[in-house]
Amino acid sequence: MEKLQNLLSEDAVCKTGFVSIVGRSNVGKSTLLNAMIGEKIAITSDKPQTTRSRIKGIYNDENSQIVFLDTPGVQKPKNKLGSYMEKEVKSSSSSADVILYVVDESENIGKLDNSIIESLKKSKQPKIIAINKIDKLNEEKIFQLIKMYDEIGIFDDIVPISAIKKKNVSELIETIKKYLVYGPKYFPDGISTDQSNKVMISEIVREKILNYTDKEIPHGTAVEVEKIFDNKQKNMIEISVVIYCERDSHKKIIIGKNGRKLKGIGKSARVELEEIFGCKVFLETWVKVKENWRENSNYIREFGYIEEK
């Protein structure tokens, strides 16, 4: 067996594996994913449930390829969309080689985290816990948190980090590599995500809606990309998107007085898209109502929230 492993190590390209990033909402999972990949893969917001589906971020270096699966924040489902998101978390964790559990600087372990921990106890994969937001803590508090999670007795490694400050992020990646095996790469070099342009555009627009709106409105919106046209004569990409919301009153709020809020959402998204595509972008935005779409399985699938087999 040892001889076989040595042969595999010599012939294989690098260490590879899938890592599922799990945790409750607002602990900084997407911010951490972006920090590890070195570019923006997942949208971020201070609002819970920003991530709705599984996002693959692909980390490459000279001797490894790590495929990160950023999952929706764990919380009790309130509708069919929430149930879909819960299934995404469970599916991602069961198929991963390593589970990366992200928590924040909270000194107490709440109900949701206790529920996640109980679930992790049943999994056989190596489990790493990343204690995020340590930039808010002194050394004594960090040590206390490490001790608290170490006493649970299920984590193979504990790494304190600050995703937003990128502190200890490289140390976390090196820790993950310890639990990977040698094998061929899953994706070609240079690819940092498997998201299509349509998904990427819709997510960026949705991020701006999250930033520009409050309360229930951002959670009741979905973005559908109707057109992407590469206008080579004008060196411009023309994009048309539809923002769906659940009520007429929400539509009025998203559009805003004299269309100002919708213009702000569109401008903010367009600026970021121009940076990504490296050319001018013409972004057309429309707002339509689909009442209670989060409770409608057909609409959920229509907007791209489809469970992976």
Helices and strands as residue ranges (DSSP letters): H 2-11, E 14-22, H 29-37, E 55-61, E 64-70, H 80-95, E 98-103, H 111-121, E 127-131, G 134-136, H 139-150, E 157-160, H 169-177, E 181-183, H 197-212, G 217-220, E 222-231, E 236-245, H 248-255, G 257-259, H 260-277, E 280-289, G 293-295, H 297-302
